[in-house]
Amino acid sequence: MVERKQRPFIFVTIRASTIRKIIILDFIAGTGLYYLIKLATASVLLGTMGSAVGTEVMKRIPVTRMFQLNQGISPVKKG
């Protein structure tokens, strides 16, 4: 009789705040940057590159880090 090894089941969760950040930053801001750069330069290639670089720069500026740090602060005291 053949023995079967039990494989562990991996369950990954994604926080809603992470999904919101991806939707707002990558989709909305990236699309806005694309059309803004495309309108200014009339180049699809520059618009594509600018939106990719622009969203990565937005992820690294201190303002977005400030919002990320304050997510864990709860206004209600527990205990």
N, C-alpha and C positions, 0 to 999 in steps of 0.2 A: 504494500500500500504506500502511495506517495504522500509524503508530508508536505503540507503547504505552509509556507512562512506567512505569518500575519504581517501585513504592511501597515505602518501607521497612517492614520487618516489626518491630513493636515487641513485645518480650517483657518482661513485668513479673513480677518475683518478689516473693513475700511471705515474710518470715521466719516460722518457726514460733513464735518468741517473740511476735511481733505477733498472730498468730492466738490464741495462748494468752491473751494479755492481753485481747483483745477478748471471748473466751468467758468468762473469769473475771470481768472487771470489768463488762462490759455485760450479759451474759446472767444470770449467777448473782447478782451483787450488785444489779443492777437489778431482778430479779424479787423478791429478798428485800426490798429497800426498798419495792417496790410493795405487797407483801402486808403488811408491817409498818405502812406508812402507811394502807393501806386498812382494816386491822384497828383501828387507833387512831382513825381519823376516820370510818369507814363511808362513804367517798366514793371512787368510782372515779376521778373527775377529779383529786382531790388526790393519790391514789396514783400516777396516771400522771405528773403533773407532778413529784411528789416523786422518783420513780425517775429521771426524766430529769435533773433538776437534781442529784440526789445522785450519779449516776455522773460527771457533769461535774466536780463538786467533788472527787470521789475522784481524778480524773485530775490535778488541780492541786495536791494536797497534797504536801508534801515527802517523805513516806515512800515514795510510789510513784516519785518521781524518784530516790531513793537506790537503789532496786532497778534502775532503768533504767540508771544510771551504772555499776553494777557488772557489767553483762552483758558488757562487753568485756574484763574482766580475766581473764586465764588463769592458773591456778595453776602451770602448767608453763612453764619458761623455754624459749624456742625459740632454737636456734642454738648 
